[in-house]
Amino acid sequence: MATVDTAALQEMAMKHLWLHFTQMAGFDPAKHPVMVRGDNIFLEDSNGNRYMDFLSGLFTVQIGYSHGEEIGTAMLEQAMELPYYTNWTYSHPKAIELATKLAEITPDSINRAFFVSGGSEGVEGAIKLARDYHNAGGEPMRRKVIARKIAYHGTTYGALSLTGITSIRAPFEPLMAGVRHVEPTNPYRCKYCADQGGCNLKCADEVAEVIEFEDPSTVSMVIMEPVQNAGGCFTPHPEYHQRVNEICKEYGVLHAADETICGYGRLGEWYGSQRYEYEPDIITCAKGLTSGYQPMGAVLFGDKIADRLIETEHMFLHGITFGGHPIVAAAALKNLEIMEREGVLENVKQNEPYLRDQLFGLMERHEIIGDVRGAGYFWAMELVKDRATKETFNEDECNVLLRDFLSPTLLSEGLLCRADDRGDPAIQISPPLITTRDQIDEAIAVFDKVLPQAQDLMLKLRR
Ligand SMILES: Cc1ncc(COP(=O)(O)O)c(C=O)c1O
């Protein structure tokens, strides 16, 4: 294996590489791990430190890191045959095969794929597709989109406009007009039901109220993740998405599921919408579609939309040069084949109760955990100052707890996960879908070691 000059790489990173969502002022190259290789669910940095990757890269590497040769071979074969061709006007076998495969695993009514290069582009495509569906239906006033507070839908302008995280929206305003944000499903802190002993679906009713208020003839689409990532894995009441789906149908609004994270097995089914038993009109997806071995996203959509565009001879004026790239499509097809062959969805289904029990066990042992929530291999532990009152940490305390202590300490203990406060502070885990019970135990042992230290630190801070 090639040796790596860590110091030189870190220095070059500091000088030339602008990291995403990273404070580059005061960037300390020595504290900047450079990942050089991966296997199974592990990563190794240039100093030879190993990490258990309980974030799947970025909610992406469903099959883990050991399939480079197999996926790479499929890509090489494709590269030797046809290294690039477009999906503008013409097509090529791999995009066709992938679209066909996706039609097989999506809900029955979804049979069309428009390929893009990632999650944000998928959301952009959905915004435009929904508008054009209404244009073709003679309702060009339907422009508005309803999304949820705290939800993350990407960083490009349209996607950022749907994103409901004030701190990352505000610096770039004005954004796309006509976006309204409703409450997410967060039973722990929901303004409608946190003190009612359970979800009363008022959060779903709010969607209808906003549509009514805006005038239904101006509303194009409702977009939501099956389980909302930002804020810490907000799981819905089992009937929430079905109710939103009914509301959308009632008002002629399209229902989109942003499955950028929930898709491809994260919740134990191909799509999160299947787990919650609703059929959206549009699914946006990316990440797990290729397990991150190549960049790809897709807007998957229903016959309802395709039929209208075809019947009205309406051309969808949208295109992306690399959308459906043959080498990337080859990687996606191989990834889906590996997922099926290795029973990845079954692994998640079998181990979900075990993972859940271990996380609830952590909550029993550590007062700092106020709530545990999630589904499949997608969980969050919300951290609180006081479990009885649910009092949360203020901004300064969050900085100490998450950024100064938890992130570096978990990393130094060899565990990659996310300590985040885009909503209330939470630790999120989202391991590769091949993760075993033994590996879950290993991660839990790290939390058992680190969480008491976090608790002590916060108590000291208060004194
Ligand atoms: C739900 C959701 N939508 C969209 C995106 C944007 O995806 P990308 O970073 O590939 O543009 C993300 C990224 O994490 C996401 O979680």
The ligand as an ORCA input file, in Angstrom:
! r2SCAN-3c Opt
* xyz 0 1
  C     -33.115     14.899      2.551
  C     -32.005     15.479      1.725
  N     -32.313     16.085      0.569
  C     -31.351     16.604     -0.207
  C     -30.024     16.531      0.151
  C     -28.970     17.131     -0.727
  O     -28.194     16.132     -1.308
  P     -26.772     16.482     -1.983
  O     -25.861     16.842     -0.873
  O     -26.418     15.214     -2.686
  O     -27.004     17.594     -2.935
  C     -29.667     15.895      1.344
  C     -28.265     15.788      1.748
  O     -27.918     15.320      2.804
  C     -30.688     15.361      2.165
  O     -30.414     14.758      3.318
*
